[in-house]
Amino acid sequence: MPAASHDASPLDEPSTTARPVGTSPEGDRPSGAGGVPGATADDGDDEGRAAYLAQVMAEIDAEVARRRASGDLPAGLERQLDELFLEFSPMSARGTDRLREQLAVVDAGAFVDIAVPVASNKAVGSVAKRLIRSAISWYVGFIVHQVVKFGWSVSRLFHLVVDEVEELSTQVAALGVPELPEGLAATVSSGTSWWADEAVAALSGVTGRVLVADCGDGSLVRRLVEAGVDAYGIDPSEGALEGALAEGLDVREGSVLDHLGVVGAEGLAGIVLDGTVQWLRSHDRLRLADLVADRLAVGGALVLHSAAPEGWERSVGPVVADLAPGRPVHAETWEHLLASRHVVVRALRRSAPPARLERLPADQPGAAVVNAAVDALEAMQPAAGDYVVVAAREQ
Amino acid sequence: MTAVHQFVPALLPRDATGEHTLALRDALRDAGWASDIYVEAAHDDLWPEARYFEEYAGRARPGDVLLYQVATGSPVAEFLLGRPEPLVLYYHNITPASFYETWEPSTASKVGEARAQLAALVPRAALCMAASAYSAAELEGLGCARPAVAPVLVDPARFAPEPDPAEAARLAEGHGPGAVVLFVGRLSPNKAQHRLVETLWWLRRAHDPDARLRLVGPAVTPAYAEAVLAFAGELGLAEAVEHGEDLTPAQLAAWYADADVFVCQSEHEGFCIPLLEAMHFGVPIVATPAGAVPETLGDGGLLVGSDRPADVAAVVSRVAADPVLAGALAGAGTARLRTFAPPVVRRRHVELLAGVVTGPKVAA
């Protein structure tokens, strides 16, 4: 394994240090090596061994944290590796490209070679195989002819189906909703919101990765990391992530549906849903519920924040409201969707409703003018409320 | 005469389910019960040990108990659904379909059918057993009130007493100055060998430029296996990753003997016998928690909380570079292996089955 092969890596970047964790740059003995209890199998000191291993893990964790902070283990590279591997998946191509790729595989497989190899390691093996092949060629040929005929019929059928699918895809694309104008939707800042403490409390102590979807400025990711949670974020807006990336947080551009689509089953210990998840199309909302229920580990925690349907339009403004593919749903609807997928709501909290301004009785002097002003002020009030749901996957 | 007959879709050599079935058959006979094995398919060498499952209909006797080894879909499940005898399920686990959707949709469909068969069998079962608490929880989810946990019986014969000398020499020659990381398991998306390649990349980049990865196991999902090796090539690791298939027990022993660290980053495991193999061969284990890995590993190795390859690489580098730590882990593995000693596991299975079997034994 020549070192040159390492140098050829497309993702390679110079490492500031290349040495075993827990050893000094000069190559000293590992810091935990001296006076190790429980280093042999039969000394019966299980507690000593457990304490020693815990100490080693603590040293490694501290070293990894230091190297991450120094930029030696950039999260961006981890992400690039994951994405690079997905490119090798036979299903990595999207939409009709994927269909065409698979169709090519079917076409290639529809041909059956009647010329069975006759090579052999034994002296007479090749001659014997050649004789057998000649003797049964009439029989094999008859079978192969029918198999090939069937294969090409199936291939032809698939070509017709793909042609039809492509035509339908074109028509469906024309019915799609326009993209939301970049920058018009406010950047999410979940870490400073009223429900952030609830989210951190629900996710503290979980073992495994925690996804913050639509993480916006990354403030909630930061708070979770500070609480010892292995959190990372995704957001569809690259611009919103600039600050978080500059901070060195593990955040990446992407939509929650696409991302959850490539996460393994039970791959996440926690999920936070916020932002655009609240105005998904109805079928996308169901798909999201399915994905959450599958990708969340048993016992994993879900935190979902959404605007309440009432007053949502006022909170996002007319353009976003008009162009958004869907509308927020009530907390009870999420509770129903999740419960049917064995993700059970443990807590539901709603934000305090905005204070109402008192109106003057109509018979008071100047009441009409004052009440008209009150109406105008109330129209300028922020959203009529939002809610946060904390749930757990039960099975 | 009471009998506990086993049904298994396929009886194969060097296969966890096959070995478990054969070892349990012997344990059941030792316990005084008649016991035969009924299969849908078997390796040529193992047909003398088995009968075709449909033959059971003509051999059924009052008091028989039928034990089904559930690991995949099979017509055997449909056959058992129609039988009146008390049914016991032993659930090895079925890989969730989601792991195959991207790589092999046909397999995703098959495992989906296998899970549907399991769901149909559970209400019919007099006793549900599982190889791990992780798998038992799945049975609970299907409506089984109190599934019992009994580990897989691991046949000690699978461990060759001595490594194959020629293979050992070849591996030693290719070992090099860096750490050799080993993983054993079929190349399949749930085993996540691509994560091991990523870990190797980090290991070489940040800690040990000469580190190598050795993967042992059949490429049962060819598209995934090809992708893992192509991925390694893309990262410039083609020469640093070696894949071994169809190894004899002695050759496998040589691979274990030449390894510095056994690393498991599987995303789904119903039990994970290779962990026990690594313990047996004294190879220190580093693993990430997924499926039944934490309970099988116990305190027999290092369980890394994070599944990030850079973090796992840091732990691997420390273990490979610290002989005292490696020794402690090997000792921990040896101690842990006692939990799965065949006499202990055999007794557990027989005790659980005794609760279902009511008739007299063959011999006192």
Interface residues (C-beta under 8 A of the other chain):
Chain A: M1 P2 A3 S5 H6 D7 A8 S9 P10 L11 D12 E13 S15 T17 A18 R19 P20 V21 G22 T23 P30 G32 A33 V36 G38 A39 T40 A41 D42 D43 D46 R49 A50 Y52 L53 V56 M57 E59 I60 E63 V64 R67 R68 D72 L73 E78 L81 D82 L84 F85 F88 S89 P90 M91 T207 G208 R209 D230 V262 G264 A265 E266 G267 D294 V298 H342 Q395
Chain B: P96 S98 F99 E101 T102 W103 A137 E138 E140 G141 G176 G178 P189 N190 A192 H194 V197 E198 W201 W202 R204 R205 A206 H207 D208 P209 D210 R212 A223 E226 A227 A230 F231 E234 L235 G236 L237 A238 E239 A240 E267 H268 P289 A290 D299 L302 V304 G305 S306 D307 R308 P309 A310 D311 A314 V315 S317 R318 A320 A321 D322 V324 L325 G327 A328 L329 A330 G331 A332 T334 A335
